[in-house]
Amino acid sequence: MTRSLAVTVLGHDRPGIIAEVTGALAALGGNLEDSSMTLLRGHFAWTLVVSVEASAGDVAARLEHLTAEGLVVSVLPVPDADAAAVEGSAWLLSVHGADRPGIVSGITGVVAEAGGNITDLTTRLGTGLYVLVAEVALPADVDVTALTARIDAVAADLGVRATLHAADVDEL
């Protein structure tokens, strides 16, 4: 029986981690469905969803050697997904400003109050400048002008600048 499993790999970065993980998954007949990898302050962070006939335990056992190298690996079953959480339009949200606690929760809270769903989020801190970039799915009936005004108000309270604009969507 084919199942979807979520695999996370975290730890100090080094060359070859992706090749080792995907090689082990391919050896089990796994098909990589979705993944997101980044480096966070020199640490490798990867989450992926793989479709495979092997059990979560078998996949974990195949990747266990990575833990001896200082990586943290987890393998969990992924339940079947329901329809998209938010149907509507795709938007890009960016925030720039001086670093301080509460930026992410303040801005994303406004999006959530409007019924929006953050579908991708990246934050970076560099020499005092905090940057947030998010992809957002907004319900079709959301008042974008009112939402933008609310985001601007919260951003001003936080001492940052925020922009929200429609994402260019390619159709296949």
SERO-4910 file (N, C-alpha, C, O; in steps of 0.05 Angstrom, whole numbers):
BEGIN
 pado doro    nc1    nc2    nc3   cac1   cac2   cac3    cc1    cc2    cc3    oc1    oc2    oc3
  Met    A     17    -24      0      0      0      0     18     25      0     36     28     17
  Thr    A     13     43    -19     28     68    -20     17     87      1     -7     90      4
  Arg    A     36    100     15     28    119     36     46    144     32     67    143     21
  Ser    A     36    166     43     52    191     44     64    193     71     50    190     92
  Leu    A     90    199     72    104    203     97    118    230     96    129    239     76
  Ala    A    118    243    119    133    268    123    160    261    135    161    247    155
  Val    A    181    271    123    208    266    133    220    293    138    220    311    121
  Thr    A    232    296    162    247    320    168    275    313    175    281    292    187
  Val    A    294    329    166    322    325    171    333    352    180    331    372    166
  Leu    A    345    353    204    356    377    215    384    372    226    390    351    236
  Gly    A    401    392    223    428    390    235    448    407    222    441    423    204
  His    A    473    405    230    495    420    218    497    413    188    496    389    181
  Asp    A    499    433    172    500    429    143    527    417    135    548    422    147
  Arg    A    526    401    114    549    390    100    541    381     73    517    376     68
  Pro    A    559    379     54    552    369     27    542    340     28    552    324     43
  Gly    A    522    335     11    513    307      7    488    298     23    479    276     18
  Ile    A    478    315     40    455    306     56    431    300     38    418    279     41
  Ile    A    425    318     20    402    313      2    406    288    -15    387    272    -18
  Ala    A    429    284    -25    435    260    -42    431    235    -25    420    215    -35
  Glu    A    441    235      0    438    211     17    409    205     23    401    182     21
  Val    A    394    225     31    366    221     38    350    212     14    336    192     15
  Thr    A    353    226     -8    337    218    -32    346    191    -43    330    176    -54
  Gly    A    372    185    -41    381    158    -49    369    136    -33    361    116    -44
  Ala    A    367    140     -6    355    120     11    325    117      5    315     95      5
  Leu    A    312    140      0    283    139     -7    279    125    -34    260    109    -37
  Ala    A    296    131    -53    293    118    -80    298     88    -78    284     73    -91
  Ala    A    316     80    -60    322     51    -57    297     37    -46    294     13    -50
  Leu    A    280     51    -31    256     40    -21    232     43    -41    210     36    -34
  Gly    A    238     54    -64    217     59    -84    201     84    -79    179     88    -89
  Gly    A    212    102    -62    198    127    -55    198    147    -77    218    150    -92
  Asn    A    177    163    -79    174    184    -98    171    210    -83    152    214    -68
  Leu    A    190    229    -87    190    254    -73    167    271    -84    166    277   -108
  Glu    A    148    279    -67    125    294    -76    129    324    -72    128    340    -91
  Asp    A    134    333    -47    138    361    -40    161    363    -22    166    344     -6
  Ser    A    176    385    -23    198    389     -4    205    418     -2    200    434    -20
  Ser    A    216    425     21    226    452     25    251    449     42    250    438     64
  Met    A    273    460     32    299    459     46    310    487     48    308    503     29
  Thr    A    323    492     70    337    518     73    360    514     93    361    495    108
  Leu    A    377    534     93    398    535    114    390    557    134    384    579    126
  Leu    A    390    550    159    383    568    180    408    572    198    414    555    215
  Arg    A    421    594    194    446    599    210    466    576    209    477    569    230
  Gly    A    469    565    185    489    543    182    478    516    188    492    496    186
  His    A    452    515    195    440    489    200    421    481    177    406    498    167
  Phe    A    423    457    169    407    445    147    379    439    159    377    427    180
  Ala    A    359    448    145    331    443    153    315    435    128    311    451    110
  Trp    A    305    410    128    291    400    105    266    385    114    267    367    131
  Thr    A    244    391    102    219    376    106    210    367     78    210    382     59
  Leu    A    203    342     76    193    332     51    171    312     55    168    300     76
  Val    A    155    309     34    134    288     34    141    269     12    146    276    -11
  Val    A    142    243     19    149    222      1    126    202     -1    114    195     19
  Ser    A    120    193    -25    101    172    -29    117    146    -31    134    143    -49
  Val    A    111    126    -14    127    102    -13    110     79     -2     91     83     13
  Glu    A    117     55    -10    103     31      0    114     23     27    100      9     42
  Ala    A    138     30     34    150     23     59    136     37     82    124     58     79
  Ser    A    138     25    105    126     37    129    144     60    140    167     63    132
  Ala    A    132     76    157    147     98    169    171     86    184    193     98    184
  Gly    A    168     64    198    190     51    212    212     42    194    235     45    200
  Asp    A    205     31    170    225     22    151    241     46    140    265     44    136
  Val    A    226     68    134    240     92    124    259    103    146    281    110    140
  Ala    A    249    104    171    265    114    193    290     97    196    312    108    200
  Ala    A    287     71    194    310     53    197    330     57    175    354     56    179
  Arg    A    321     62    150    338     67    127    354     93    130    376     96    120
  Leu    A    343    112    145    356    138    149    370    141    176    382    161    182
  Glu    A    369    119    192    380    120    219    410    127    220    419    140    239
  His    A    425    119    200    453    125    200    460    154    201    481    162    210
  Leu    A    441    171    192    445    200    193    446    211    221    459    231    226
  Thr    A    433    197    240    433    207    267    461    204    279    468    220    297
  Ala    A    476    184    271    503    181    280    521    204    271    542    209    282
  Glu    A    512    217    250    527    240    239    518    266    251    525    288    241
  Gly    A    501    265    271    491    289    285    466    301    274    458    323    282
  Leu    A    453    288    254    428    299    244    405    287    259    406    265    270
  Val    A    384    303    261    359    294    273    339    287    251    334    304    234
  Val    A    329    263    251    312    254    229    286    244    242    286    230    262
  Ser    A    263    253    230    237    242    239    221    234    214    224    246    193
  Val    A    205    214    218    188    203    196    161    199    208    157    184    227
  Leu    A    141    212    197    113    211    207     94    207    184     98    217    162
  Pro    A     72    191    188     52    188    168     37    215    163     33    230    181
  Val    A     30    219    138     15    243    130    -13    234    123    -17    219    104
  Pro    A    -33    244    137    -61    236    130    -68    248    103    -57    268     94
  Asp    A    -88    236     90    -97    246     65   -107    275     69   -120    281     88
  Ala    A    -99    292     50   -106    321     52   -135    325     43   -145    312     24
  Asp    A   -148    344     56   -174    353     47   -169    374     25   -146    379     17
  Ala    A   -191    385     15   -188    406     -5   -172    429      7   -169    431     31
  Ala    A   -162    446    -10   -146    469     -1   -160    484     21   -185    487     21
  Ala    A   -145    492     41   -155    506     64   -169    532     56   -190    539     68
  Val    A   -158    546     37   -169    571     28   -170    571     -2   -149    568    -15
  Glu    A   -193    574    -13   -195    577    -42   -198    607    -48   -213    621    -34
  Gly    A   -183    617    -67   -184    645    -73   -160    652    -89   -153    638   -108
  Ser    A   -148    675    -82   -126    685    -98    -99    684    -84    -98    684    -59
  Ala    A    -78    684    -99    -51    683    -88    -39    711    -86    -41    727   -105
  Trp    A    -27    716    -63    -15    742    -57     13    739    -46     19    718    -35
  Leu    A     29    759    -49     56    760    -37     57    782    -16     48    805    -21
  Leu    A     67    775      7     69    794     30     98    796     37    112    776     41
  Ser    A    108    821     38    136    825     47    136    845     69    121    864     69
  Val    A    154    841     88    158    858    111    188    863    115    204    845    114
  His    A    195    889    119    223    896    123    224    916    146    206    933    148
  Gly    A    244    914    163    248    933    184    267    924    205    279    903    203
  Ala    A    270    941    225    287    935    248    276    910    262    252    907    266
  Asp    A    294    893    271    286    869    285    275    875    312    284    893    326
  Arg    A    254    861    319    241    862    346    222    839    349    212    828    329
  Pro    A    216    830    373    197    809    377    169    817    368    161    840    370
  Gly    A    154    798    357    126    802    350    120    809    322     96    811    315
  Ile    A    140    811    305    135    819    277    119    797    263     98    802    251
  Val    A    128    772    264    115    750    250     86    746    261     67    744    245
  Ser    A     83    745    287     57    739    298     38    763    293     14    758    287
  Gly    A     48    787    294     30    810    289     20    811    261     -4    815    256
  Ile    A     38    808    241     30    810    213     13    786    205     -7    788    192
  Thr    A     22    762    212      8    738    203    -19    736    218    -38    723    207
  Gly    A    -21    747    241    -47    748    255    -68    763    240    -91    756    239
  Val    A    -60    785    228    -78    801    211    -88    785    187   -111    785    181
  Val    A    -69    771    175    -77    754    152    -96    732    160   -116    728    147
  Ala    A    -91    720    183   -109    699    193   -137    710    200   -157    697    194
  Glu    A   -138    733    212   -164    745    219   -181    750    194   -205    749    195
  Ala    A   -168    755    171   -182    759    146   -189    732    132   -201    732    111
  Gly    A   -182    710    144   -187    684    132   -166    675    114   -169    655    100
  Gly    A   -143    689    113   -121    682     95   -104    659    107   -104    655    131
  Asn    A    -91    645     89    -74    623     97    -46    628     86    -42    633     62
  Ile    A    -26    627    104      2    629     96     10    602     84      9    582     97
  Thr    A     18    602     58     25    577     45     55    573     42     65    551     37
  Asp    A     71    595     46    100    593     47    110    617     62    100    639     59
  Leu    A    130    613     78    140    635     95    171    632     98    181    611    104
  Thr    A    184    654     93    213    655     98    219    681    113    208    702    107
  Thr    A    236    678    133    245    702    148    276    701    149    288    679    150
  Arg    A    288    724    150    317    727    152    324    751    169    310    771    168
  Leu    A    344    748    185    355    770    201    383    775    193    400    756    193
  Gly    A    389    799    186    417    806    179    423    834    189    409    853    183
  Thr    A    444    836    203    454    862    214    431    881    221    431    904    212
  Gly    A    413    872    237    392    889    247    367    891    229    346    901    239
  Leu    A    369    883    204    346    884    186    331    857    186    343    837    181
  Tyr    A    306    858    192    289    834    192    273    834    166    261    855    159
  Val    A    272    812    152    257    809    127    239    785    129    248    763    137
  Leu    A    214    788    122    194    767    121    183    767     92    175    788     82
  Val    A    181    744     80    169    742     54    150    718     56    158    696     63
  Ala    A    124    722     49    104    701     51     87    700     26     81    720     14
  Glu    A     80    675     19     59    671      0     33    667     15     32    652     35
  Val    A     12    680      7    -13    680     22    -36    673      3    -38    684    -20
  Ala    A    -54    656     12    -79    650     -3   -101    665     12   -106    661     35
  Leu    A   -114    683     -3   -136    698      8   -162    689     -3   -165    683    -27
  Pro    A   -183    688     14   -210    681      4   -219    701    -18   -211    724    -18
  Ala    A   -234    691    -36   -243    707    -58   -259    732    -49   -259    752    -63
  Asp    A   -272    730    -27   -289    752    -18   -275    772      1   -288    790     12
  Val    A   -249    769      5   -235    787     23   -233    815     12   -229    819    -12
  Asp    A   -236    835     29   -233    863     21   -203    869     23   -193    875     44
  Val    A   -189    868      0   -160    871     -1   -152    899      8   -132    902     21
  Thr    A   -168    919      1   -161    947     10   -162    949     40   -144    961     52
  Ala    A   -182    938     53   -185    939     82   -162    922     95   -151    930    115
  Leu    A   -156    899     83   -135    882     94   -108    896     92    -93    896    111
  Thr    A   -103    909     69    -78    923     66    -75    946     87    -54    950     98
  Ala    A    -97    960     91    -97    981    111    -92    970    139    -77    982    155
  Arg    A   -103    948    146    -99    935    172    -70    926    175    -57    929    196
  Ile    A    -59    914    154    -31    905    154    -13    929    157      6    929    173
  Asp    A    -18    951    143     -2    976    145     -3    986    174     18    995    184
  Ala    A    -26    986    186    -29    996    214    -12    980    234      2    990    250
  Val    A    -15    953    231      1    936    249     31    938    244     47    939    262
  Ala    A     38    940    218     66    944    211     77    970    223     99    970    234
  Ala    A     62    991    222     70   1017    233     74   1014    263     94   1025    274
  Asp    A     56   1001    277     59    996    306     84    981    312     96    985    333
  Leu    A     92    963    294    116    946    298    141    960    288    163    949    293
  Gly    A    139    982    275    162    997    265    174    984    240    198    987    235
  Val    A    157    971    224    166    958    199    149    968    176    129    981    180
  Arg    A    157    961    152    142    967    128    133    941    116    148    922    113
  Ala    A    107    940    107     96    916     95     83    923     69     72    944     65
  Thr    A     85    904     50     71    907     25     57    881     18     67    859     24
  Leu    A     33    883      7     17    860     -2      9    865    -31     -2    886    -37
  His    A     16    846    -48      8    849    -76      2    822    -88     11    802    -79
  Ala    A    -15    823   -109    -24    799   -122      0    784   -134     18    797   -146
  Ala    A      1    758   -131     22    742   -143     16    736   -172     -7    732   -179
  Asp    A     37    735   -188     33    727   -215     31    697   -215     48    683   -205
  Val    A      9    687   -226      4    658   -226      6    648   -255     -9    657   -273
  Asp    A     24    629   -259     26    616   -285      6    593   -286      4    578   -267
  Glu    A     -7    590   -308    -25    568   -312    -12    548   -330     -1    555   -351
  Leu    A    -13    522   -323     -1    501   -339    -21    489   -357    -15    471   -373
***
